[in-house]
Every structure is written in C-alpha cells, then in structure tokens.
Amino acid sequence: MKKICLVSILLFMGIFSLSAQSRITKDEMQINAGFGFSNTGLPVYAGLDYAIHQDITIGGQLIYKHYKDKFKFEEISYKYNLNMFGLLINANYHFNTLIHIPDPWDVYAGINIGYVTVSSSGDYHGNISSSTGLSFQIGARYFFSEQWGVNLELMGGNDVVGSGGRIGITYKL
C-alpha cells in the first residue's frame, strides 16, 4: 500500500511539473468534459469553448443527469427516476489579463442559458416537465501541458441547468 501511495504521489507531482503552457487565446477552441456535483444526481457533461477575444469565450454544452428518489405521502410510498438531458449555451469572461494571472492558470466567470428535457419513470409523475433555465459559474483551470488541463467550476442558479459544481478535464485543439 505504501508503494502505491508513493508511486501515485510521484506521478501526480510529475504531471504537474511538466512544461505547462498558456490558456486558450483568440480563435482557439477547447473541449471540456467531466462530472458535476449537485443535490439531485450526478451530472455528466461535455462542451466546446471558442475564444472570440483573448478574454472572452462562447460555447455549448451537453449535460446528462439521472436521479432516483422516493418519498412517502399519506402512508403511500412512491419511487421514481428522472432522466435529464440538456443543451446549454455559455459565455465566460477570463480574468487573466485584467488581474495578471500567470500561465498556466485560467480563472473565469460566466453564464449558462439552456433547455433541459426531463423524463420520468416509476410511481410518481407529478410536476415533472422540460424547461429552460439560467445559471452562473466561476471557475479555474490549470494547464499541465500544452494541450491538457484540469478544471473546477462552482455554479449557482436553476438546478435544472446547473447548480453545485463540476470537475473535469480540458483539451485544447
């Protein structure tokens, strides 16, 4: 066990000591993918960002979230499953130039607007519908190589579109 821990620590340190490069620049694209955390299921996401300016990106995301729940009402137990699939459009402002954040870090904040379809199965089907929503995020990304990075976002807003947060990887095209 000690050997596994030591190898893991050395591998982690090696990855982060690689020659890191700069974040996305104008007319470049990057792909993001990962998992989210929320109080209603585990979201999985994938997206694409395009830099329209050195400090501004726009993009799109696909999100899938599955959620199981049960509750009791007047001595009757209900169980149900929800499947949510969303298409989001986002815009982010990157603060690197404004507050002189050094490479390989990328700090940003932005907005998501999207539409989510919801389907359910099980005993309960009330108050379940597809909808549009709005959420905000603040995030940071660390590029450990010229093309690869890790990212973390904290989100707030409509839980259907996104709240809680995300952690994932970034690949610069």
N, CA and C atoms as an extended XYZ file, in Angstrom:
519
Properties=species:S:1:pos:R:3:atomname:S:1:resname:S:1:resid:I:1 pbc="F F F"
N         0.826       -1.192        0.000 N   MET     1
C         0.000        0.000        0.000 CA  MET     1
C         0.871        1.257        0.000 C   MET     1
N         1.970        1.212        0.769 N   LYS     2
C         2.859        2.364        0.831 CA  LYS     2
C         3.490        2.638       -0.532 C   LYS     2
N         3.820        1.568       -1.254 N   LYS     3
C         4.410        1.727       -2.588 CA  LYS     3
C         3.416        2.366       -3.548 C   LYS     3
N         2.168        1.956       -3.473 N   ILE     4
C         1.136        2.530       -4.346 CA  ILE     4
C         0.964        4.012       -4.051 C   ILE     4
N         0.927        4.379       -2.777 N   CYS     5
C         0.802        5.793       -2.401 CA  CYS     5
C         1.994        6.603       -2.894 C   CYS     5
N         3.205        6.056       -2.716 N   LEU     6
C         4.407        6.758       -3.148 CA  LEU     6
C         4.431        6.944       -4.662 C   LEU     6
N         4.103        5.887       -5.403 N   VAL     7
C         4.065        5.989       -6.871 CA  VAL     7
C         3.004        6.992       -7.305 C   VAL     7
N         1.844        6.974       -6.667 N   SER     8
C         0.769        7.926       -7.003 CA  SER     8
C         1.207        9.363       -6.770 C   SER     8
N         1.864        9.613       -5.652 N   ILE     9
C         2.331       10.972       -5.343 CA  ILE     9
C         3.377       11.417       -6.353 C   ILE     9
N         4.331       10.545       -6.669 N   LEU    10
C         5.363       10.893       -7.653 CA  LEU    10
C         4.763       11.135       -9.034 C   LEU    10
N         3.791       10.320       -9.444 N   LEU    11
C         3.125       10.509      -10.733 CA  LEU    11
C         2.389       11.842      -10.762 C   LEU    11
N         1.660       12.146       -9.693 N   PHE    12
C         0.928       13.411       -9.606 CA  PHE    12
C         1.882       14.597       -9.693 C   PHE    12
N         2.998       14.527       -8.959 N   MET    13
C         3.975       15.622       -8.999 CA  MET    13
C         4.599       15.728      -10.382 C   MET    13
N         4.841       14.608      -11.032 N   GLY    14
C         5.415       14.621      -12.373 CA  GLY    14
C         4.497       15.254      -13.393 C   GLY    14
N         3.210       14.946      -13.305 N   ILE    15
C         2.240       15.527      -14.244 CA  ILE    15
C         2.223       17.041      -14.106 C   ILE    15
N         2.213       17.537      -12.871 N   PHE    16
C         2.100       18.968      -12.666 CA  PHE    16
C         3.425       19.710      -12.814 C   PHE    16
N         4.517       18.992      -12.977 N   SER    17
C         5.780       19.674      -13.219 CA  SER    17
C         6.150       19.684      -14.698 C   SER    17
N         5.295       19.103      -15.554 N   LEU    18
C         5.541       19.152      -16.987 CA  LEU    18
C         5.521       20.596      -17.473 C   LEU    18
N         6.052       20.825      -18.614 N   SER    19
C         6.094       22.170      -19.179 CA  SER    19
C         4.677       22.653      -19.476 C   SER    19
N         4.122       23.424      -18.599 N   ALA    20
C         2.764       23.919      -18.770 CA  ALA    20
C         2.748       25.104      -19.716 C   ALA    20
N         1.655       25.236      -20.415 N   GLN    21
C         1.527       26.281      -21.416 CA  GLN    21
C         0.387       27.225      -21.059 C   GLN    21
N         0.145       28.152      -21.950 N   SER    22
C        -0.880       29.160      -21.694 CA  SER    22
C        -2.277       28.628      -21.960 C   SER    22
N        -3.231       29.353      -21.464 N   ARG    23
C        -4.633       29.025      -21.658 CA  ARG    23
C        -5.056       29.382      -23.085 C   ARG    23
N        -6.328       29.237      -23.361 N   ILE    24
C        -6.888       29.488      -24.688 CA  ILE    24
C        -6.680       30.952      -25.104 C   ILE    24
N        -6.389       31.161      -26.380 N   THR    25
C        -6.234       32.514      -26.926 CA  THR    25
C        -7.212       32.698      -28.071 C   THR    25
N        -7.329       33.914      -28.576 N   LYS    26
C        -8.303       34.245      -29.614 CA  LYS    26
C        -8.243       33.262      -30.780 C   LYS    26
N        -9.434       32.848      -31.244 N   ASP    27
C        -9.647       31.919      -32.359 CA  ASP    27
C        -9.233       30.479      -32.069 C   ASP    27
N        -8.949       30.149      -30.817 N   GLU    28
C        -8.678       28.762      -30.451 CA  GLU    28
C        -9.935       28.143      -29.848 C   GLU    28
N        -9.951       26.805      -29.822 N   MET    29
C       -11.072       26.070      -29.232 CA  MET    29
C       -10.532       25.076      -28.220 C   MET    29
N       -11.410       24.718      -27.273 N   GLN    30
C       -11.063       23.685      -26.311 CA  GLN    30
C       -12.295       22.854      -25.995 C   GLN    30
N       -12.059       21.593      -25.688 N   ILE    31
C       -13.120       20.660      -25.317 CA  ILE    31
C       -13.020       20.426      -23.817 C   ILE    31
N       -14.164       20.433      -23.140 N   ASN    32
C       -14.232       20.195      -21.706 CA  ASN    32
C       -15.159       19.010      -21.449 C   ASN    32
N       -14.830       18.174      -20.490 N   ALA    33
C       -15.686       17.041      -20.121 CA  ALA    33
C       -15.433       16.693      -18.662 C   ALA    33
N       -16.477       16.163      -18.025 N   GLY    34
C       -16.296       15.763      -16.639 CA  GLY    34
C       -17.594       15.436      -15.951 C   GLY    34
N       -17.544       15.506      -14.631 N   PHE    35
C       -18.670       15.179      -13.772 CA  PHE    35
C       -19.035       16.383      -12.931 C   PHE    35
N       -20.296       16.441      -12.556 N   GLY    36
C       -20.744       17.512      -11.684 CA  GLY    36
C       -21.121       16.981      -10.323 C   GLY    36
N       -21.444       17.900       -9.432 N   PHE    37
C       -21.982       17.521       -8.144 CA  PHE    37
C       -23.145       18.446       -7.852 C   PHE    37
N       -24.248       17.860       -7.426 N   SER    38
C       -25.447       18.621       -7.090 CA  SER    38
C       -26.238       17.814       -6.079 C   SER    38
N       -27.320       18.384       -5.588 N   ASN    39
C       -28.143       17.660       -4.627 CA  ASN    39
C       -29.175       16.775       -5.315 C   ASN    39
N       -29.192       16.753       -6.651 N   THR    40
C       -30.118       15.897       -7.389 CA  THR    40
C       -29.374       15.141       -8.485 C   THR    40
N       -28.617       14.153       -8.116 N   GLY    41
C       -27.965       13.301       -9.097 CA  GLY    41
C       -26.547       13.722       -9.427 C   GLY    41
N       -25.925       12.922      -10.275 N   LEU    42
C       -24.551       13.134      -10.700 CA  LEU    42
C       -24.551       13.531      -12.170 C   LEU    42
N       -24.390       14.815      -12.484 N   PRO    43
C       -24.364       15.236      -13.881 CA  PRO    43
C       -23.068       14.819      -14.576 C   PRO    43
N       -23.178       14.510      -15.858 N   VAL    44
C       -22.039       14.251      -16.728 CA  VAL    44
C       -22.131       15.291      -17.838 C   VAL    44
N       -21.006       15.920      -18.197 N   TYR    45
C       -21.079       16.978      -19.197 CA  TYR    45
C       -19.932       16.900      -20.191 C   TYR    45
N       -20.166       17.487      -21.362 N   ALA    46
C       -19.140       17.683      -22.383 CA  ALA    46
C       -19.461       18.994      -23.082 C   ALA    46
N       -18.435       19.758      -23.431 N   GLY    47
C       -18.679       21.051      -24.062 CA  GLY    47
C       -17.512       21.505      -24.900 C   GLY    47
N       -17.750       22.572      -25.635 N   LEU    48
C       -16.753       23.168      -26.509 CA  LEU    48
C       -16.760       24.669      -26.282 C   LEU    48
N       -15.574       25.264      -26.112 N   ASP    49
C       -15.430       26.713      -25.957 CA  ASP    49
C       -14.634       27.263      -27.134 C   ASP    49
N       -15.039       28.443      -27.601 N   TYR    50
C       -14.337       29.128      -28.682 CA  TYR    50
C       -13.997       30.537      -28.202 C   TYR    50
N       -12.732       30.934      -28.331 N   ALA    51
C       -12.298       32.257      -27.872 CA  ALA    51
C       -12.562       33.296      -28.962 C   ALA    51
N       -13.498       34.206      -28.695 N   ILE    52
C       -13.783       35.286      -29.643 CA  ILE    52
C       -12.921       36.514      -29.359 C   ILE    52
N       -12.250       36.510      -28.219 N   HIS    53
C       -11.367       37.585      -27.773 CA  HIS    53
C       -10.391       36.935      -26.796 C   HIS    53
N        -9.281       37.549      -26.505 N   GLN    54
C        -8.322       36.937      -25.575 CA  GLN    54
C        -8.908       36.719      -24.182 C   GLN    54
N        -9.983       37.447      -23.850 N   ASP    55
C       -10.586       37.329      -22.525 CA  ASP    55
C       -12.026       36.807      -22.541 C   ASP    55
N       -12.585       36.470      -23.703 N   ILE    56
C       -13.994       36.068      -23.788 CA  ILE    56
C       -14.135       34.792      -24.619 C   ILE    56
N       -14.854       33.811      -24.050 N   THR    57
C       -15.171       32.599      -24.792 CA  THR    57
C       -16.679       32.407      -24.832 C   THR    57
N       -17.138       31.776      -25.903 N   ILE    58
C       -18.531       31.349      -26.016 CA  ILE    58
C       -18.509       29.863      -26.346 C   ILE    58
N       -19.580       29.187      -26.031 N   GLY    59
C       -19.572       27.761      -26.309 CA  GLY    59
C       -20.899       27.096      -26.051 C   GLY    59
N       -20.879       25.792      -26.146 N   GLY    60
C       -22.056       24.977      -25.909 CA  GLY    60
C       -21.693       23.771      -25.067 C   GLY    60
N       -22.714       23.217      -24.415 N   GLN    61
C       -22.509       22.056      -23.553 CA  GLN    61
C       -23.680       21.105      -23.666 C   GLN    61
N       -23.396       19.835      -23.514 N   LEU    62
C       -24.413       18.800      -23.372 CA  LEU    62
C       -24.276       18.249      -21.960 C   LEU    62
N       -25.418       18.064      -21.290 N   ILE    63
C       -25.420       17.576      -19.914 CA  ILE    63
C       -26.428       16.443      -19.792 C   ILE    63
N       -26.048       15.412      -19.059 N   TYR    64
C       -26.973       14.325      -18.735 CA  TYR    64
C       -26.920       14.105      -17.230 C   TYR    64
N       -28.110       13.930      -16.635 N   LYS    65
C       -28.178       13.679      -15.196 CA  LYS    65
C       -29.306       12.690      -14.921 C   LYS    65
N       -29.014       11.688      -14.108 N   HIS    66
C       -30.008       10.704      -13.681 CA  HIS    66
C       -30.199       10.861      -12.177 C   HIS    66
N       -31.448       10.768      -11.742 N   TYR    67
C       -31.755       10.994      -10.333 CA  TYR    67
C       -32.846       10.029       -9.896 C   TYR    67
N       -32.614        9.339       -8.779 N   LYS    68
C       -33.610        8.444       -8.187 CA  LYS    68
C       -34.055        9.033       -6.859 C   LYS    68
N       -35.347        8.886       -6.559 N   ASP    69
C       -35.826        9.376       -5.276 CA  ASP    69
C       -37.033        8.559       -4.834 C   ASP    69
N       -37.346        8.684       -3.576 N   LYS    70
C       -38.553        8.072       -3.033 CA  LYS    70
C       -39.067        8.964       -1.916 C   LYS    70
N       -40.379        8.937       -1.736 N   PHE    71
C       -40.974        9.699       -0.649 CA  PHE    71
C       -42.268        9.021       -0.231 C   PHE    71
N       -42.762        9.441        0.917 N   LYS    72
C       -43.985        8.866        1.462 CA  LYS    72
C       -45.007        9.980        1.624 C   LYS    72
N       -46.230        9.736        1.134 N   PHE    73
C       -47.309       10.705        1.260 CA  PHE    73
C       -48.573        9.951        1.665 C   PHE    73
N       -49.143       10.325        2.801 N   GLU    74
C       -50.342        9.689        3.350 CA  GLU    74
C       -50.219        8.173        3.357 C   GLU    74
N       -49.112        7.690        3.941 N   GLU    75
C       -48.840        6.263        4.127 CA  GLU    75
C       -48.629        5.485        2.818 C   GLU    75
N       -48.490        6.180        1.704 N   ILE    76
C       -48.194        5.524        0.439 CA  ILE    76
C       -46.770        5.889        0.038 C   ILE    76
N       -45.952        4.907       -0.296 N   SER    77
C       -44.569        5.144       -0.710 CA  SER    77
C       -44.503        5.269       -2.227 C   SER    77
N       -43.763        6.260       -2.670 N   TYR    78
C       -43.571        6.495       -4.102 CA  TYR    78
C       -42.082        6.417       -4.423 C   TYR    78
N       -41.746        5.794       -5.540 N   LYS    79
C       -40.377        5.759       -6.057 CA  LYS    79
C       -40.417        6.238       -7.497 C   LYS    79
N       -39.396        6.987       -7.884 N   TYR    80
C       -39.342        7.434       -9.278 CA  TYR    80
C       -37.909        7.690       -9.709 C   TYR    80
N       -37.717        7.717      -11.014 N   ASN    81
C       -36.437        8.010      -11.647 CA  ASN    81
C       -36.628        9.192      -12.581 C   ASN    81
N       -35.673       10.097      -12.582 N   LEU    82
C       -35.685       11.214      -13.534 CA  LEU    82
C       -34.443       11.118      -14.418 C   LEU    82
N       -34.626       11.360      -15.697 N   ASN    83
C       -33.528       11.474      -16.647 CA  ASN    83
C       -33.601       12.862      -17.245 C   ASN    83
N       -32.499       13.606      -17.133 N   MET    84
C       -32.446       14.975      -17.644 CA  MET    84
C       -31.347       15.069      -18.696 C   MET    84
N       -31.687       15.635      -19.843 N   PHE    85
C       -30.725       15.856      -20.912 CA  PHE    85
C       -30.803       17.317      -21.303 C   PHE    85
N       -29.677       18.028      -21.264 N   GLY    86
C       -29.703       19.465      -21.514 CA  GLY    86
C       -28.740       19.910      -22.593 C   GLY    86
N       -29.124       20.971      -23.252 N   LEU    87
C       -28.286       21.660      -24.229 CA  LEU    87
C       -28.148       23.097      -23.751 C   LEU    87
N       -26.901       23.525      -23.488 N   LEU    88
C       -26.650       24.850      -22.922 CA  LEU    88
C       -25.762       25.671      -23.840 C   LEU    88
N       -25.947       26.956      -23.789 N   ILE    89
C       -25.066       27.922      -24.443 CA  ILE    89
C       -24.411       28.708      -23.313 C   ILE    89
N       -23.092       28.936      -23.418 N   ASN    90
C       -22.427       29.653      -22.333 CA  ASN    90
C       -21.520       30.748      -22.873 C   ASN    90
N       -21.204       31.673      -21.987 N   ALA    91
C       -20.237       32.733      -22.262 CA  ALA    91
C       -19.443       32.955      -20.985 C   ALA    91
N       -18.123       33.107      -21.137 N   ASN    92
C       -17.249       33.304      -19.984 CA  ASN    92
C       -16.306       34.469      -20.218 C   ASN    92
N       -16.046       35.203      -19.145 N   TYR    93
C       -15.011       36.231      -19.161 CA  TYR    93
C       -13.826       35.672      -18.392 C   TYR    93
N       -12.638       35.710      -18.991 N   HIS    94
C       -11.415       35.185      -18.384 CA  HIS    94
C       -10.620       36.358      -17.800 C   HIS    94
N       -10.338       36.303      -16.512 N   PHE    95
C        -9.747       37.408      -15.759 CA  PHE    95
C        -8.223       37.470      -15.826 C   PHE    95
N        -7.601       36.627      -16.603 N   ASN    96
C        -6.140       36.506      -16.617 CA  ASN    96
C        -5.436       37.810      -16.970 C   ASN    96
N        -5.891       38.497      -17.997 N   THR    97
C        -5.261       39.746      -18.406 CA  THR    97
C        -5.568       40.859      -17.403 C   THR    97
N        -6.816       40.936      -16.983 N   LEU    98
C        -7.266       42.005      -16.098 CA  LEU    98
C        -6.521       42.016      -14.764 C   LEU    98
N        -6.353       40.855      -14.152 N   ILE    99
C        -5.706       40.830      -12.835 CA  ILE    99
C        -4.353       40.105      -12.872 C   ILE    99
N        -3.788       39.977      -14.048 N   HIS   100
C        -2.424       39.466      -14.248 CA  HIS   100
C        -2.200       38.085      -13.622 C   HIS   100
N        -3.060       37.154      -13.978 N   ILE   101
C        -2.912       35.775      -13.513 CA  ILE   101
C        -1.901       35.087      -14.430 C   ILE   101
N        -0.867       34.499      -13.869 N   PRO   102
C         0.180       33.902      -14.708 CA  PRO   102
C        -0.265       32.591      -15.364 C   PRO   102
N         0.359       32.300      -16.531 N   ASP   103
C         0.193       30.982      -17.132 CA  ASP   103
C         0.760       29.988      -16.132 C   ASP   103
N         0.252       28.841      -16.019 N   PRO   104
C        -0.719       28.104      -16.809 CA  PRO   104
C        -2.147       28.171      -16.263 C   PRO   104
N        -2.426       29.117      -15.376 N   TRP   105
C        -3.757       29.237      -14.765 CA  TRP   105
C        -4.717       30.006      -15.653 C   TRP   105
N        -5.999       29.688      -15.538 N   ASP   106
C        -7.072       30.369      -16.242 CA  ASP   106
C        -8.230       30.503      -15.261 C   ASP   106
N        -8.596       31.719      -14.899 N   VAL   107
C        -9.694       31.973      -13.965 CA  VAL   107
C       -10.784       32.715      -14.721 C   VAL   107
N       -12.027       32.259      -14.582 N   TYR   108
C       -13.115       32.805      -15.394 CA  TYR   108
C       -14.440       32.778      -14.635 C   TYR   108
N       -15.392       33.517      -15.154 N   ALA   109
C       -16.764       33.510      -14.638 CA  ALA   109
C       -17.692       33.715      -15.824 C   ALA   109
N       -18.907       33.189      -15.720 N   GLY   110
C       -19.812       33.326      -16.851 CA  GLY   110
C       -21.225       32.895      -16.557 C   GLY   110
N       -21.959       32.726      -17.634 N   ILE   111
C       -23.386       32.451      -17.587 CA  ILE   111
C       -23.717       31.301      -18.530 C   ILE   111
N       -24.710       30.501      -18.150 N   ASN   112
C       -25.254       29.422      -18.982 CA  ASN   112
C       -26.735       29.662      -19.186 C   ASN   112
N       -27.190       29.479      -20.401 N   ILE   113
C       -28.620       29.523      -20.711 CA  ILE   113
C       -28.920       28.244      -21.467 C   ILE   113
N       -29.994       27.549      -21.082 N   GLY   114
C       -30.220       26.288      -21.765 CA  GLY   114
C       -31.610       25.735      -21.633 C   GLY   114
N       -31.798       24.629      -22.316 N   TYR   115
C       -33.061       23.898      -22.315 CA  TYR   115
C       -32.784       22.462      -21.888 C   TYR   115
N       -33.597       21.956      -20.972 N   VAL   116
C       -33.414       20.615      -20.450 CA  VAL   116
C       -34.711       19.834      -20.612 C   VAL   116
N       -34.607       18.644      -21.220 N   THR   117
C       -35.763       17.755      -21.305 CA  THR   117
C       -35.697       16.798      -20.131 C   THR   117
N       -36.857       16.506      -19.571 N   VAL   118
C       -36.932       15.653      -18.390 CA  VAL   118
C       -37.926       14.535      -18.665 C   VAL   118
N       -37.523       13.310      -18.389 N   SER   119
C       -38.443       12.173      -18.480 CA  SER   119
C       -38.404       11.441      -17.149 C   SER   119
N       -39.522       10.792      -16.828 N   SER   120
C       -39.584       10.100      -15.540 CA  SER   120
C       -40.159        8.703      -15.721 C   SER   120
N       -39.831        7.860      -14.765 N   SER   121
C       -40.430        6.532      -14.709 CA  SER   121
C       -40.615        6.191      -13.242 C   SER   121
N       -41.541        5.299      -12.977 N   GLY   122
C       -41.803        4.909      -11.599 CA  GLY   122
C       -43.213        5.258      -11.189 C   GLY   122
N       -43.406        5.416       -9.863 N   ASP   123
C       -44.734        5.605       -9.289 CA  ASP   123
C       -45.251        7.033       -9.364 C   ASP   123
N       -44.380        8.005       -9.514 N   TYR   124
C       -44.782        9.413       -9.417 CA  TYR   124
C       -44.447       10.149      -10.699 C   TYR   124
N       -45.412       10.916      -11.222 N   HIS   125
C       -45.193       11.668      -12.459 CA  HIS   125
C       -45.637       13.128      -12.344 C   HIS   125
N       -45.927       13.619      -11.151 N   GLY   126
C       -46.406       14.982      -10.989 CA  GLY   126
C       -45.304       16.022      -11.034 C   GLY   126
N       -45.614       17.211      -11.520 N   ASN   127
C       -44.702       18.361      -11.569 CA  ASN   127
C       -43.353       18.058      -12.215 C   ASN   127
N       -43.348       17.269      -13.256 N   ILE   128
C       -42.124       16.956      -13.980 CA  ILE   128
C       -42.300       17.470      -15.403 C   ILE   128
N       -41.427       18.408      -15.785 N   SER   129
C       -41.559       18.966      -17.129 CA  SER   129
C       -40.203       19.443      -17.631 C   SER   129
N       -40.120       19.593      -18.929 N   SER   130
C       -38.927       20.167      -19.535 CA  SER   130
C       -38.973       21.671      -19.333 C   SER   130
N       -37.795       22.300      -19.296 N   SER   131
C       -37.800       23.735      -19.041 CA  SER   131
C       -36.520       24.395      -19.509 C   SER   131
N       -36.548       25.705      -19.506 N   THR   132
C       -35.352       26.495      -19.769 CA  THR   132
C       -34.819       26.981      -18.427 C   THR   132
N       -33.577       27.375      -18.416 N   GLY   133
C       -33.004       27.825      -17.159 CA  GLY   133
C       -31.774       28.675      -17.366 C   GLY   133
N       -31.316       29.232      -16.278 N   LEU   134
C       -30.187       30.139      -16.264 CA  LEU   134
C       -29.317       29.781      -15.061 C   LEU   134
N       -28.005       29.740      -15.270 N   SER   135
C       -27.092       29.523      -14.155 CA  SER   135
C       -25.816       30.323      -14.390 C   SER   135
N       -25.070       30.502      -13.319 N   PHE   136
C       -23.823       31.257      -13.353 CA  PHE   136
C       -22.712       30.366      -12.825 C   PHE   136
N       -21.496       30.615      -13.270 N   GLN   137
C       -20.377       29.849      -12.759 CA  GLN   137
C       -19.155       30.719      -12.575 C   GLN   137
N       -18.300       30.259      -11.677 N   ILE   138
C       -16.957       30.809      -11.522 CA  ILE   138
C       -16.046       29.594      -11.524 C   ILE   138
N       -14.940       29.678      -12.266 N   GLY   139
C       -14.113       28.505      -12.407 CA  GLY   139
C       -12.638       28.820      -12.544 C   GLY   139
N       -11.857       27.773      -12.426 N   ALA   140
C       -10.414       27.872      -12.614 CA  ALA   140
C        -9.956       26.633      -13.372 C   ALA   140
N        -8.947       26.842      -14.173 N   ARG   141
C        -8.387       25.771      -14.990 CA  ARG   141
C        -6.870       25.831      -14.863 C   ARG   141
N        -6.237       24.669      -14.792 N   TYR   142
C        -4.782       24.589      -14.733 CA  TYR   142
C        -4.313       23.711      -15.882 C   TYR   142
N        -3.480       24.263      -16.776 N   PHE   143
C        -2.927       23.502      -17.890 CA  PHE   143
C        -1.603       22.889      -17.456 C   PHE   143
N        -1.550       21.558      -17.407 N   PHE   144
C        -0.326       20.869      -17.016 CA  PHE   144
C         0.499       20.450      -18.215 C   PHE   144
N         0.001       20.695      -19.427 N   SER   145
C         0.789       20.509      -20.646 CA  SER   145
C         0.279       21.518      -21.667 C   SER   145
N         0.822       21.474      -22.855 N   GLU   146
C         0.407       22.437      -23.876 CA  GLU   146
C        -1.064       22.284      -24.246 C   GLU   146
N        -1.590       21.067      -24.196 N   GLN   147
C        -2.970       20.842      -24.620 CA  GLN   147
C        -3.906       20.381      -23.507 C   GLN   147
N        -3.407       19.844      -22.423 N   TRP   148
C        -4.263       19.252      -21.396 CA  TRP   148
C        -4.313       20.091      -20.125 C   TRP   148
N        -5.519       20.144      -19.551 N   GLY   149
C        -5.707       20.849      -18.295 CA  GLY   149
C        -6.796       20.203      -17.464 C   GLY   149
N        -6.890       20.630      -16.220 N   VAL   150
C        -7.963       20.211      -15.320 CA  VAL   150
C        -8.747       21.462      -14.935 C   VAL   150
N       -10.040       21.297      -14.701 N   ASN   151
C       -10.850       22.459      -14.348 CA  ASN   151
C       -11.814       22.147      -13.211 C   ASN   151
N       -12.180       23.200      -12.498 N   LEU   152
C       -13.140       23.131      -11.406 CA  LEU   152
C       -14.045       24.345      -11.513 C   LEU   152
N       -15.363       24.114      -11.462 N   GLU   153
C       -16.337       25.209      -11.509 CA  GLU   153
C       -17.301       25.094      -10.343 C   GLU   153
N       -17.665       26.223       -9.772 N   LEU   154
C       -18.735       26.310       -8.788 CA  LEU   154
C       -19.878       27.042       -9.466 C   LEU   154
N       -21.084       26.484       -9.322 N   MET   155
C       -22.230       27.014      -10.064 CA  MET   155
C       -23.390       27.346       -9.135 C   MET   155
N       -24.182       28.282       -9.572 N   GLY   156
C       -25.403       28.635       -8.868 CA  GLY   156
C       -26.472       29.001       -9.859 C   GLY   156
N       -27.705       28.851       -9.458 N   GLY   157
C       -28.809       29.193      -10.350 CA  GLY   157
C       -29.828       28.079      -10.396 C   GLY   157
N       -30.497       27.968      -11.517 N   ASN   158
C       -31.528       26.973      -11.732 CA  ASN   158
C       -30.900       25.582      -11.690 C   ASN   158
N       -31.375       24.706      -10.788 N   ASP   159
C       -30.792       23.383      -10.647 CA  ASP   159
C       -30.961       22.538      -11.902 C   ASP   159
N       -31.987       22.814      -12.689 N   VAL   160
C       -32.189       22.058      -13.919 CA  VAL   160
C       -31.028       22.300      -14.881 C   VAL   160
N       -30.590       23.539      -15.024 N   VAL   161
C       -29.489       23.873      -15.929 CA  VAL   161
C       -28.145       23.643      -15.262 C   VAL   161
N       -28.043       23.892      -14.002 N   GLY   162
C       -26.782       23.627      -13.317 CA  GLY   162
C       -26.655       24.375      -12.014 C   GLY   162
N       -26.401       23.639      -10.957 N   SER   163
C       -26.019       24.235       -9.686 CA  SER   163
C       -25.126       23.231       -8.990 C   SER   163
N       -24.397       23.677       -8.016 N   GLY   164
C       -23.426       22.809       -7.370 CA  GLY   164
C       -22.052       23.087       -7.924 C   GLY   164
N       -21.589       22.238       -8.792 N   GLY   165
C       -20.280       22.442       -9.382 CA  GLY   165
C       -19.906       21.338      -10.329 C   GLY   165
N       -18.685       21.439      -10.867 N   ARG   166
C       -18.167       20.466      -11.827 CA  ARG   166
C       -16.663       20.324      -11.657 C   ARG   166
N       -16.186       19.172      -12.033 N   ILE   167
C       -14.755       18.941      -12.106 CA  ILE   167
C       -14.504       18.129      -13.372 C   ILE   167
N       -13.449       18.488      -14.086 N   GLY   168
C       -13.226       17.787      -15.339 CA  GLY   168
C       -11.875       18.051      -15.972 C   GLY   168
N       -11.770       17.671      -17.211 N   ILE   169
C       -10.546       17.849      -17.978 CA  ILE   169
C       -10.822       18.769      -19.161 C   ILE   169
N        -9.764       19.379      -19.667 N   THR   170
C        -9.834       20.265      -20.823 CA  THR   170
C        -8.773       19.830      -21.823 C   THR   170
N        -9.156       19.801      -23.092 N   TYR   171
C        -8.221       19.511      -24.163 CA  TYR   171
C        -8.268       20.664      -25.151 C   TYR   171
N        -7.149       21.325      -25.339 N   LYS   172
C        -7.058       22.471      -26.254 CA  LYS   172
C        -6.781       21.962      -27.658 C   LYS   172
N        -7.649       22.347      -28.608 N   LEU   173
C        -7.494       21.906      -30.005 CA  LEU   173
C        -6.452       22.716      -30.735 C   LEU   173
